[in-house]
């Protein structure tokens, strides 16, 4: 369990560093991985808010029904665009609205594609 936590925390810190280097203000949740219903990462730039539920698993990531509902509610309440972020060999991302509908391995956005979308929301 500790090894899995460390792997997940390392992935969250990696994504936070990438976003910070792109000019985003980034917060990694202290409640990440616990029963507190907050996203793992929140990135903000020019009033645009992005929330990330991060997974660093070998197998395809899934959110439990209640975890998905809480993430959806949090994003709606905060006015955030939500994404499932999966770090396997590389980063892949699924929009909140696609999490339970699409396979991240097939339909996921690359990090480059996600950053273009995030930057595009600032124009």
RONU-807172 format. One record per atom (N, C-alpha, C, O): x, y, z. Coordinates in steps of 0.2 Angstrom, whole numbers, padded with zeros to 4 digits, always signed. Each point is the difference from the previous one (the first is absolute). Example, Ala and Ser with C-alpha at 12.3 -4.5 7.8 and 13.67 -1.06 7.14 Angstrom:
BEGIN
+0066-0028+0039/-0004+0006+0000/+0004+0006+0000/+0005-0001+0003/-0007+0006-0007/+0004+0006+0001/-0004+0005+0003/+0003+0006+0001/
// end
This chain:
BEGIN
+0004-0006+0000/-0004+0006+0000/+0004+0006+0000/-0001+0005-0004/+0007-0005+0008/+0004+0006+0000/+0003+0001-0006/+0001+0006-0003/+0002-0011-0001/+0003+0001-0006/-0005+0003-0005/+0002+0004-0004/-0008-0007+0004/-0005+0003-0005/-0002+0008+0001/+0000+0004-0004/+0000-0003+0011/-0001+0007+0002/+0006+0005-0003/-0001+0005-0003/+0007-0008+0004/+0006+0004-0002/+0000+0001-0008/+0002+0005-0002/-0004-0010-0001/+0000+0000-0007/-0005+0005-0003/+0001+0004-0004/-0007-0004+0007/-0005+0005-0001/+0002+0007+0002/-0001+0005-0004/+0004-0004+0009/+0002+0007+0003/+0005+0002-0005/+0000+0006-0002/+0005-0010+0000/+0005+0002-0005/-0003+0002-0006/+0002+0005-0003/-0007-0008+0000/-0003+0001-0006/-0004+0007+0001/+0001+0004-0005/-0004-0003+0010/-0004+0007+0001/+0005+0005+0001/-0001+0006-0003/+0007-0007+0006/+0005+0006+0000/+0003+0001-0007/+0002+0006-0001/-0001-0011-0003/+0002+0001-0007/-0004+0004-0004/+0002+0005-0003/-0009-0007+0003/-0005+0004-0003/+0000+0007+0002/-0001+0005-0004/+0001-0004+0011/+0000+0007+0003/+0006+0004-0003/-0001+0006-0001/+0007-0009+0001/+0006+0004-0002/-0001+0002-0008/+0002+0005-0002/-0004-0010-0002/-0001+0002-0007/-0005+0006-0001/+0001+0004-0004/-0007-0005+0008/-0005+0006-0001/+0003+0006+0003/-0001+0006-0003/+0005-0006+0008/+0003+0006+0003/+0005+0003-0005/+0000+0006-0001/+0004-0010-0002/+0004+0002-0005/-0003+0004-0006/+0003+0004-0004/-0010-0006+0003/-0004+0003-0006/-0003+0006+0003/-0004+0003-0004/+0005-0001+0010/-0003+0006+0002/-0006+0000+0004/-0003+0005+0002/+0001-0011+0000/-0006-0001+0004/+0002+0000+0008/+0005-0002+0002/-0010+0005+0001/+0000-0001+0008/-0002-0007+0002/-0006-0001-0002/+0009-0002+0005/-0001-0007+0001/-0001-0002+0008/+0005+0002+0004/-0010-0006-0002/-0001-0002+0007/+0000-0008+0000/-0005-0002-0004/+0009-0001+0008/-0001-0007+0000/-0004-0001+0007/+0002+0002+0005/-0008-0006-0005/-0004+0000+0006/+0003-0004+0005/+0003-0006-0001/-0003+0008+0007/+0002-0003+0006/-0004-0007+0001/+0002-0004+0003/-0008+0005-0005/-0005-0006+0001/+0000-0005-0005/-0004-0005+0000/+0009+0006-0005/+0001-0005-0006/+0000-0007+0003/+0005-0001+0004/-0009-0003-0007/+0001-0007+0002/-0004-0002+0007/+0000-0006+0002/-0003+0011+0001/-0004-0002+0006/-0008+0001-0002/-0002+0000-0006/-0002+0000+0011/-0007+0000-0001/-0002+0007-0001/-0006+0002-0001/+0010+0003+0002/-0002+0007-0002/-0001+0001-0007/+0004-0002-0004/-0010+0005+0002/-0002+0000-0007/+0003+0006-0003/-0004+0005-0002/+0011-0005+0000/+0003+0006-0004/+0004-0004-0005/+0002-0005+0001/-0001+0009-0007/+0004-0003-0005/+0007-0001+0002/+0002+0004+0005/+0002-0008-0008/+0007+0000+0002/+0004+0006-0002/+0005+0002+0004/-0006+0001-0009/+0003+0006-0002/-0005+0005-0003/-0005-0001-0003/+0006+0008+0004/-0003+0005-0003/+0005+0005-0003/+0004+0002+0004/-0006+0000-0010/+0005+0004-0004/-0005+0006-0002/-0005-0001-0003/+0008+0007+0004/-0004+0007-0001/+0005+0004-0004/+0005+0001+0001/-0008+0002-0006/+0003+0005-0004/-0005+0005-0003/-0005-0002-0004/+0006+0008+0005/-0005+0005-0002/-0007-0001+0001/-0004+0000-0005/+0002-0002+0011/-0007-0002+0002/-0002-0006-0003/-0006-0002+0001/+0010-0002-0005/-0003-0007-0002/+0003-0005+0005/+0006+0000+0001/-0011-0004+0001/+0002-0005+0005/-0001-0007-0003/-0004-0002-0003/+0010-0002+0004/+0000-0007-0002/+0001-0005+0006/+0005+0002+0004/-0009-0007-0004/+0001-0005+0006/+0002-0006-0003/-0002-0002-0005/+0006-0002+0009/+0003-0006-0003/-0001-0006+0006/+0002+0001+0006/-0004-0006-0008/+0000-0006+0004/+0005-0005-0003/-0001-0002-0006/+0006+0001+0009/+0006-0003-0003/+0001-0007+0002/-0002-0002+0006/+0004-0002-0010/+0001-0008+0001/+0006-0002-0003/+0002+0003-0006/+0002-0006+0009/+0007-0003-0002/+0000-0007+0000/+0004-0003+0004/-0009+0000-0007/+0000-0008+0000/+0002-0003-0007/+0000+0004-0005/+0002-0010+0006/+0001-0004-0007/-0006-0001-0003/+0000+0000-0007/-0005-0002+0010/-0007-0002-0003/-0004+0007-0002/+0002+0005+0003/-0006-0006-0007/-0005+0006-0002/-0003+0003+0007/-0003-0004+0004/+0003+0010-0004/-0003+0003+0006/-0007+0001+0000/-0003+0001-0006/-0001-0002+0011/-0007+0001+0001/-0001+0004+0006/+0003-0001+0005/-0008+0005-0005/-0002+0003+0006/-0007-0004+0003/-0004-0001-0004/+0004+0000+0010/-0006-0003+0003/-0005+0005-0001/+0001+0006+0000/-0007-0009+0000/-0006+0004-0001/-0001+0006+0005/-0001+0006-0003/+0002-0007+0009/+0000+0006+0005/+0006+0004-0001/-0001+0007+0001/+0007-0009-0003/+0005+0004-0001/-0001+0005-0006/+0002+0006+0000/-0005-0009-0005/-0002+0004-0006/-0005+0005+0001/+0001+0006-0002/-0006-0008+0006/-0005+0005+0002/+0003+0006+0004/-0002+0006-0001/+0006-0008+0006/+0003+0006+0004/+0004+0004-0004/+0000+0006+0001/+0004-0009-0006/+0005+0004-0004/-0005+0005-0005/+0002+0005-0001/-0007-0008-0001/-0005+0004-0005/-0003+0006+0004/+0000+0005-0002/-0002-0007+0008/-0003+0006+0005/+0005+0005+0001/-0001+0006+0000/+0007-0008+0002/+0005+0005+0002/+0002+0004-0006/+0000+0006+0000/+0001-0009-0006/+0001+0004-0006/-0005+0005-0002/+0001+0006-0002/-0008-0009+0003/-0005+0005-0002/-0001+0006+0005/-0001+0005-0002/+0002-0007+0008/+0000+0005+0005/+0006+0006+0000/-0001+0005+0001/+0007-0008-0003/+0005+0005-0001/+0001+0003-0007/+0004+0004-0001/-0009-0006-0004/+0001+0002-0006/+0006-0002-0004/+0003+0003-0004/-0001-0009+0006/+0007-0003-0003/-0002-0005-0006/-0005-0003+0000/+0010+0003-0004/+0000-0005-0005/+0004-0006+0003/+0006+0000+0002/-0009-0006-0002/+0002-0006+0004/+0003-0005-0005/-0002-0001-0006/+0008-0002+0008/+0003-0005-0004/+0002-0006+0004/+0003+0001+0006/-0003-0007-0009/+0003-0006+0003/+0007+0000-0003/+0001+0000-0006/+0004+0000+0010/+0007+0000-0002/+0003-0007+0001/+0000-0002+0006/+0003-0001-0011/+0003-0007+0001/+0007+0000-0002/+0002+0002-0006/+0002-0003+0011/+0007-0001-0002/+0002-0007+0000/+0000-0004+0005/+0002+0001-0011/+0002-0007+0000/+0007+0001-0003/+0005+0002+0004/-0003-0003-0010/+0006+0002-0003/+0000+0008-0002/+0005+0003+0001/-0011-0001-0003/+0000+0007-0002/-0007+0002+0003/-0004-0004+0003/+0003+0011-0003/-0007+0003+0003/-0005-0001-0005/+0001+0001-0006/-0007-0003+0008/-0006+0000-0004/-0006+0004+0004/+0000-0001+0006/-0004+0004-0009/-0005+0004+0003/-0007-0001-0003/-0001-0001-0006/-0004+0000+0010/-0007+0000-0002/-0004+0005+0003/+0000+0001+0006/-0004+0003-0010/-0005+0005+0003/-0005-0003+0005/-0002-0006-0001/+0000+0010+0006/-0004-0003+0005/-0007-0003-0003/-0002-0005+0002/+0000+0008-0008/-0006-0002-0003/+0001-0007-0003/-0005-0003-0002/+0011+0001+0000/+0001-0006-0003/+0003-0006+0004/+0001-0005-0002/+0000+0007+0008/+0003-0005+0005/-0003-0007+0000/+0003-0005-0001/-0010+0005+0001/-0003-0007+0001/-0003-0002-0007/-0003-0005-0001/+0005+0009-0004/-0003-0002-0007/+0006-0002-0005/-0002-0004-0005/+0008+0006+0006/+0005-0001-0005/+0006-0004+0004/+0001+0001+0006/+0003-0004-0010/+0006-0004+0002/+0006+0005-0001/+0001+0003-0005/+0002-0001+0011/+0006+0005+0000/+0005-0002-0004/+0004+0004-0003/-0002-0011+0002/+0005-0002-0004/-0001+0001-0007/+0005+0001-0004/-0011-0001+0001/-0002+0001-0006/-0002+0007-0002/+0002+0003-0005/-0005+0000+0009/-0003+0007-0001/+0003+0006+0004/-0001+0005+0000/+0006-0007+0004/+0003+0005+0005/+0004+0005-0004/+0003-0002-0005/-0003+0008+0008/+0005+0005-0003/+0007-0001+0003/+0001-0002+0005/+0004+0004-0009/+0006+0000+0002/+0002+0006+0004/-0005+0005+0000/+0010-0004+0003/+0002+0006+0004/+0000+0006-0004/-0002+0005+0001/+0005-0006-0007/+0001+0006-0005/-0007+0002-0002/-0002+0006+0000/-0003-0011-0002/-0007+0002-0002/-0003+0004+0006/-0004+0005-0001/+0004-0008+0007/-0003+0003+0006/+0003+0007+0001/-0004+0005+0001/+0010-0004-0001/+0003+0007+0001/-0003+0005-0006/-0001+0006+0002/+0001-0008-0008/-0003+0004-0005/-0007+0002+0002/-0002+0006-0001/-0002-0011+0003/-0007+0002+0002/+0000+0005+0006/-0004+0004+0000/+0008-0006+0005/+0000+0005+0006/+0002+0007-0002/-0002+0005+0002/+0007-0005-0006/+0003+0007-0002/-0006+0003-0005/+0000+0006+0000/-0003-0010-0004/-0005+0003-0004/-0006+0003+0004/-0003+0005-0003/+0002-0007+0009/-0006+0003+0004/+0002+0007+0002/-0004+0003+0003/+0010-0001-0003/+0002+0006+0002/+0000+0006-0005/+0001+0006+0002/-0003-0008-0008/+0000+0006-0005/-0007+0003+0000/-0001+0005-0004/
// end
